[in-house]
Structures are given as structure tokens and as C-alpha cells.
Amino acid sequence: MIGIGLGVARRPSSGGGGAAPFVGLLDTYSGAAAAYSLRKLRSAYSGSAIRVRRSSDNAEQDIGFTALGNLDESALTTFCGSSNGFVTTWYDQSGNANNAVQTTASNQPQIVIAGSMYTNINGFPSIRMQSDSIWMNTSVGLNNASLSTFTIIRANASVSQSGVVGATNNVNDYLFFNSFADGNYYFGTGSGAESQIGAQLTINTNFIASTLNRSSTDRQVVTNAVSRGTSNVNKQANFTMRINAQYRGLTGFVNEIIAYSSGDSLSTCQAKQNLINTYYGIY
């Protein structure tokens, strides 16, 4: 049936017999250090998805989920009316209370434009980032030698490099870059040096993208369940996570970012990406 289990559907089931209990991605793969999404990721999570500021009067409101675990789009558009909507808080669903926050209006990512949601990733609600001028800070402490990230992204501009996950404590440190200008992946270091992996990306294309950091010199990029290469670049050991890199951030859209404080094997990463794809239908 559609709309039951794993939070994989956006509309209710038309079948009989009652719906199975909601099961989210984090119920199946627990232990995330931080988890931000425009869908519900964990059955025990009782909070909201995001807090939104509307441009008409700067009022703010929490926006939660429907019974099926999807973003409450009706509540969002009703609140914003014909104005723009900006995300002030992206709530952490991991249980660690590592919310992503941006209090400066000019630096807040946008989710509603003139009363209509951005739905740029397969028709799902999406948050718009604009290079490194738009970002959100978190309190998530991570170690680059033991880390797995899962992001759902779509770039809408050809820029030199762009990374949606970075570090707040070093302008040149980022978990991975997706280069939409020359079609290569990059890892960055604390000194700003880059290590090219060399895998094609294109703009206006949806990706489930992961960085797997198993040690200070063992790093792998996986997108849409396919390994794109490895790197031995040695990066800053400890950092605080920032949504949208401080140096050459993503210009485009994102609707899910999950970080684990351990480096997944390729097979585990592929299993997680496949489960994420069950919901989003990206590949």
C-alpha cells in the first residue's frame, strides 16, 4: 500500500485494513549525530520540521508534519500567504537537539516565494541556498576522520565548486565539494587545498550525495548509490558543522542532510541511499 512504513509516500493509502505504524529512516539506521529534513525521519520524534519567518511582517511559526510524516505544506503556505518564507531554524530530528539556526534575515535560506513553495527536487518541498551568502549554524561537533554524510541536493547554477556541508570554524574546510563547472568532486583541507576525485556532475540534476570519511586519509564520495572515487587528502580533525559551506557554498536546493559520526562502508552507504531514494525517487 502507498503511504505506510518507512515514510515513503506523500499521499494516504487508498487500500483497506489500516495503515502500518510509521517507520522512518532513523528507525532503521539509528545513531545519527544530526538529522535535518523536510520529512519525518524518526517515529519517536515529536517536534517540528522547520521554523519559518514570513516576509510580510517577520512573524515566525513552527511547521510540522502530516500524519504520514510529510511536511505540512498546507500549514506552511497558509502561514506565508502571498509573501516569502525563510527558514530560521531547521530542527534536528536525531534526538541530540543540534538545531540549525540563522537569526540574520539576509542570510536565511528560502522555502516559499510569493506564496508558493520551492519544489525543485522531484516535486518535494525544497530549501533554496544561494552560494555562501546563505547558511545555517549548528552545534554539531564532528570528527573528519570518522564521518558519513547524506545530503539531497540540486544545483541550479554552474559555479566553481559548491558544498552544502561545511565547517563553522575554518573558512576553507568542507566535507565535500560538488563542482558543477568542470564536473569533478573535490575534498577540501583546512588550508584550502583541494583533492580532485573526478566524477561527472551536472546542474539542474538531483543527487543523493554522501561523503564517507573512515580515517584522516580514507575518504570516498558516493552519489545515487554509485561510488565516484576516493581521496587521501588529510583534513582538519575536529569541526562544528555548518549547513552550506563558508567557502563556495551550494547555489541550489537541499531538502535533507544527515550526519553520522562513523565512516560507513560502501555497502552500508548504498543501503541507506537506496532507502532514501525509495521516498524521493531520484534514481
Backbone torsions as a table, in degrees:
resi	resn	phi	psi	omega
1	MET	NA	150.4	177.0
2	ILE	-81.6	140.5	171.8
3	GLY	90.3	15.1	178.4
4	ILE	-127.5	152.8	174.7
5	GLY	62.2	141.3	172.2
6	LEU	57.6	6.2	178.6
7	GLY	57.0	43.0	-170.0
8	VAL	-96.5	-2.5	-175.4
9	ALA	-127.7	161.8	-178.3
10	ARG	-112.9	5.4	178.6
11	ARG	-141.3	155.3	-175.4
12	PRO	-71.7	157.6	177.3
13	SER	-72.0	145.1	175.2
14	SER	-99.3	0.8	-179.2
15	GLY	-84.9	172.0	-179.4
16	GLY	-97.8	-176.9	173.8
17	GLY	90.2	-4.5	178.4
18	GLY	85.9	153.0	-178.1
19	ALA	-86.7	145.3	175.2
20	ALA	-72.3	157.3	177.8
21	PRO	-58.5	145.0	178.6
22	PHE	-63.2	135.2	173.7
23	VAL	-129.8	121.3	-178.3
24	GLY	-99.3	171.0	179.9
25	LEU	-55.9	-40.8	-177.6
26	LEU	-77.0	-13.2	170.6
27	ASP	-72.7	-35.0	179.2
28	THR	-82.6	-41.3	179.4
29	TYR	-123.2	85.4	-175.3
30	SER	-80.8	178.9	173.3
31	GLY	89.1	14.4	179.3
32	ALA	-66.2	142.7	174.5
33	ALA	-76.3	-32.5	178.1
34	ALA	-158.7	147.1	-178.1
35	ALA	-148.8	116.7	-179.5
36	TYR	-121.0	130.2	-177.8
37	SER	-158.2	160.6	172.4
38	LEU	-97.9	17.9	168.8
39	ARG	-135.2	163.4	177.8
40	LYS	-76.3	136.2	-175.8
41	LEU	-112.6	-13.9	-174.4
42	ARG	-144.4	129.6	-174.1
43	SER	-61.3	-32.8	-177.9
44	ALA	-82.3	-7.3	-179.0
45	TYR	-73.2	126.8	-175.8
46	SER	-116.8	6.5	-178.4
47	GLY	-90.3	-168.5	-179.7
48	SER	-91.7	171.0	176.3
49	ALA	-84.6	-51.9	-174.8
50	ILE	-145.6	162.0	168.3
51	ARG	-114.4	131.7	-170.6
52	VAL	-121.0	139.2	172.8
53	ARG	-105.9	129.6	175.7
54	ARG	-94.3	144.3	-171.9
55	SER	-75.9	-21.4	-174.6
56	SER	-64.0	-37.9	-178.8
57	ASP	-141.7	5.6	179.7
58	ASN	65.4	16.6	173.0
59	ALA	-68.2	153.0	-179.3
60	GLU	-124.5	150.6	179.0
61	GLN	-152.3	141.3	172.5
62	ASP	-74.8	140.4	177.1
63	ILE	-119.4	123.8	-175.9
64	GLY	-103.6	-143.3	-173.3
65	PHE	-124.4	158.8	170.5
66	THR	-79.7	175.3	179.4
67	ALA	-61.6	-24.1	180.0
68	LEU	-88.0	-2.1	178.2
69	GLY	90.6	10.2	176.4
70	ASN	-91.0	159.0	175.9
71	LEU	-58.2	139.0	178.6
72	ASP	-77.9	84.4	-175.4
73	GLU	-65.3	-35.6	179.4
74	SER	-62.6	-45.7	178.8
75	ALA	-62.2	-38.6	-179.0
76	LEU	-65.2	-51.4	-176.9
77	THR	-70.9	-32.5	176.1
78	THR	-64.3	-42.9	179.7
79	PHE	-64.5	-44.8	-176.2
80	CYS	-76.2	-26.0	-177.3
81	GLY	60.1	-129.8	-179.5
82	SER	-96.0	7.6	-177.3
83	SER	-93.7	-177.5	175.9
84	ASN	-88.4	153.4	177.8
85	GLY	-124.7	132.3	-177.2
86	PHE	-123.6	142.4	-177.8
87	VAL	-85.8	117.9	176.4
88	THR	-94.7	-30.8	178.1
89	THR	-139.8	132.4	172.1
90	TRP	-112.4	111.1	-170.3
91	TYR	-75.7	138.7	178.4
92	ASP	-81.1	121.1	-178.8
93	GLN	-94.5	2.7	-176.4
94	SER	-72.6	-20.8	-173.3
95	GLY	99.5	-1.1	-178.2
96	ASN	-97.8	0.0	176.8
97	ALA	58.3	35.0	178.4
98	ASN	-94.6	62.9	-176.3
99	ASN	-66.1	147.5	174.2
100	ALA	-94.5	131.2	-170.7
101	VAL	-134.2	142.1	169.4
102	GLN	-140.5	111.7	-176.5
103	THR	-93.2	-16.1	179.5
104	THR	-85.6	117.5	-172.6
105	ALA	-57.1	-41.4	-176.1
106	SER	-69.7	-13.9	-179.5
107	ASN	-107.3	6.0	-177.5
108	GLN	-82.6	136.6	175.7
109	PRO	-70.0	155.6	-173.8
110	GLN	-109.7	142.8	177.5
111	ILE	-123.7	-22.5	179.0
112	VAL	-127.8	133.7	176.5
113	ILE	-123.5	118.1	179.3
114	ALA	50.5	42.9	175.9
115	GLY	88.1	-4.6	-179.3
116	SER	-116.2	136.5	178.4
117	MET	-70.7	147.8	164.5
118	TYR	-71.9	129.1	178.3
119	THR	-134.8	55.4	-169.5
120	ASN	-86.8	-8.5	178.8
121	ILE	-111.4	94.2	178.6
122	ASN	54.4	33.3	177.5
123	GLY	81.0	2.1	179.2
124	PHE	-87.5	151.0	174.9
125	PRO	-54.0	135.7	-175.3
126	SER	-134.6	149.2	176.8
127	ILE	-102.7	129.3	-176.4
128	ARG	-91.8	125.6	173.6
129	MET	-106.2	150.2	-178.8
130	GLN	-131.4	89.4	-179.5
131	SER	52.2	-150.2	-177.7
132	ASP	-91.4	10.9	175.8
133	SER	-84.4	-11.8	179.7
134	ILE	-120.4	125.3	-179.8
135	TRP	-159.5	170.3	175.1
136	MET	-137.3	136.0	178.4
137	ASN	-92.4	148.2	176.8
138	THR	-127.9	173.9	173.7
139	SER	-109.1	20.2	-175.1
140	VAL	-79.1	110.9	175.1
141	GLY	-88.8	124.7	-176.1
142	LEU	-132.3	165.0	178.2
143	ASN	-122.0	122.9	-176.3
144	ASN	-66.5	-12.9	179.1
145	ALA	-87.3	-6.3	-178.9
146	SER	-151.6	93.6	-169.0
147	LEU	-163.6	143.4	169.9
148	SER	-135.3	130.1	176.9
149	THR	-120.4	146.7	178.0
150	PHE	-131.3	118.1	-179.3
151	THR	-130.2	148.5	174.2
152	ILE	-114.2	114.0	-169.8
153	ILE	-135.7	159.3	173.6
154	ARG	-150.4	116.5	178.3
155	ALA	-86.8	139.8	178.0
156	ASN	-118.7	16.4	176.8
157	ALA	-147.9	144.8	177.6
158	SER	-87.0	101.3	-178.5
159	VAL	-118.7	166.4	-174.4
160	SER	-56.6	-54.6	173.1
161	GLN	-151.2	156.2	179.8
162	SER	-152.1	128.4	-180.0
163	GLY	-128.4	129.6	-177.0
164	VAL	-88.6	-11.0	176.4
165	VAL	-124.1	127.8	-178.9
166	GLY	-145.0	-163.5	-177.5
167	ALA	-119.2	139.3	-179.3
168	THR	-80.6	-20.8	-171.8
169	ASN	-102.7	13.1	175.4
170	ASN	-157.9	119.2	-173.6
171	VAL	-62.6	-26.6	-175.0
172	ASN	-106.1	13.5	-178.0
173	ASP	-108.7	133.4	-178.5
174	TYR	-152.5	156.2	-176.1
175	LEU	-75.8	-46.7	171.2
176	PHE	-157.4	153.5	174.2
177	PHE	-112.8	142.0	168.7
178	ASN	-109.8	115.8	-177.2
179	SER	-94.1	115.3	-178.8
180	PHE	-97.5	8.4	176.7
181	ALA	-97.1	-46.6	-177.7
182	ASP	-113.8	3.2	173.0
183	GLY	77.8	24.4	-179.2
184	ASN	-121.7	155.5	172.3
185	TYR	-92.6	149.5	177.4
186	TYR	-135.1	147.0	163.1
187	PHE	-106.4	148.5	179.0
188	GLY	-114.4	162.0	177.8
189	THR	-118.8	170.1	178.1
190	GLY	-61.8	-22.8	179.7
191	SER	-90.8	-2.5	-179.7
192	GLY	93.8	-4.3	177.6
193	ALA	-67.5	156.7	-177.1
194	GLU	-127.7	146.9	176.6
195	SER	-120.2	114.6	-176.1
196	GLN	-83.2	134.5	176.0
197	ILE	-99.3	-43.2	173.4
198	GLY	90.8	69.6	175.8
199	ALA	-140.8	138.4	-170.8
200	GLN	-72.9	134.8	170.4
201	LEU	-128.3	156.5	177.4
202	THR	-134.1	152.7	177.4
203	ILE	-75.7	161.6	179.8
204	ASN	56.2	35.5	178.4
205	THR	-131.3	138.4	-177.5
206	ASN	-83.8	139.8	178.5
207	PHE	-137.9	138.1	160.2
208	ILE	-96.0	110.5	-170.8
209	ALA	-117.4	135.6	-179.6
210	SER	-131.3	144.9	167.0
211	THR	-114.8	128.3	-179.9
212	LEU	-114.7	109.3	-179.5
213	ASN	-108.3	106.8	-174.4
214	ARG	-98.8	-17.5	174.9
215	SER	-161.6	-176.8	-179.0
216	SER	-67.3	-16.9	-178.4
217	THR	-129.8	10.6	179.8
218	ASP	-120.2	100.9	-176.4
219	ARG	-134.6	144.2	-175.9
220	GLN	-139.8	141.3	174.4
221	VAL	-106.6	133.0	177.6
222	VAL	-131.0	127.5	173.0
223	THR	-129.4	138.0	179.1
224	ASN	48.9	42.5	175.8
225	ALA	67.5	19.2	178.0
226	VAL	-122.4	128.8	176.3
227	SER	-69.2	131.4	-179.1
228	ARG	-104.9	-4.4	178.1
229	GLY	136.9	174.1	-178.2
230	THR	-128.1	164.2	179.8
231	SER	-143.2	149.7	176.0
232	ASN	-112.5	20.5	-179.7
233	VAL	-64.3	137.6	-178.7
234	ASN	-96.6	119.0	-174.1
235	LYS	-115.2	170.6	175.7
236	GLN	-47.9	134.6	-172.6
237	ALA	-73.7	-51.4	-174.6
238	ASN	-120.6	144.0	-178.8
239	PHE	-158.4	165.2	173.0
240	THR	-105.9	128.3	-172.7
241	MET	-71.2	139.6	174.8
242	ARG	-126.8	137.1	175.7
243	ILE	-86.1	119.8	-171.2
244	ASN	78.3	116.5	-171.9
245	ALA	-59.9	144.8	-179.1
246	GLN	-70.0	-18.3	-178.0
247	TYR	-126.2	108.7	-179.2
248	ARG	62.3	61.0	178.5
249	GLY	-72.2	167.6	-179.9
250	LEU	-64.2	135.9	166.3
251	THR	-108.3	101.9	-174.5
252	GLY	163.4	-140.5	-171.3
253	PHE	-133.2	149.7	177.6
254	VAL	-144.7	144.7	173.8
255	ASN	-136.7	5.5	175.1
256	GLU	-161.9	133.9	175.2
257	ILE	-139.8	121.6	179.5
258	ILE	-129.2	133.2	178.8
259	ALA	-124.4	132.8	173.8
260	TYR	-114.1	145.3	-178.0
261	SER	-91.6	36.2	173.2
262	SER	-148.7	148.4	-178.4
263	GLY	-85.6	113.1	-178.9
264	ASP	-68.6	153.0	166.0
265	SER	-71.4	164.3	178.7
266	LEU	-60.7	-42.4	-177.4
267	SER	-65.6	-39.1	177.7
268	THR	-66.7	-42.5	177.1
269	CYS	-59.5	-45.1	-179.9
270	GLN	-62.7	-39.1	178.1
271	ALA	-63.3	-42.3	178.2
272	LYS	-65.4	-44.8	179.9
273	GLN	-63.4	-38.8	178.1
274	ASN	-63.7	-38.1	178.2
275	LEU	-68.9	-41.0	175.1
276	ILE	-60.2	-41.3	-178.3
277	ASN	-66.6	-26.1	176.2
278	THR	-57.3	-33.9	178.4
279	TYR	-81.8	-47.6	-170.4
280	TYR	-91.2	-22.1	178.3
281	GLY	60.7	46.4	-176.1
282	ILE	-84.8	-35.7	179.5
283	TYR	-134.3	NA	NA
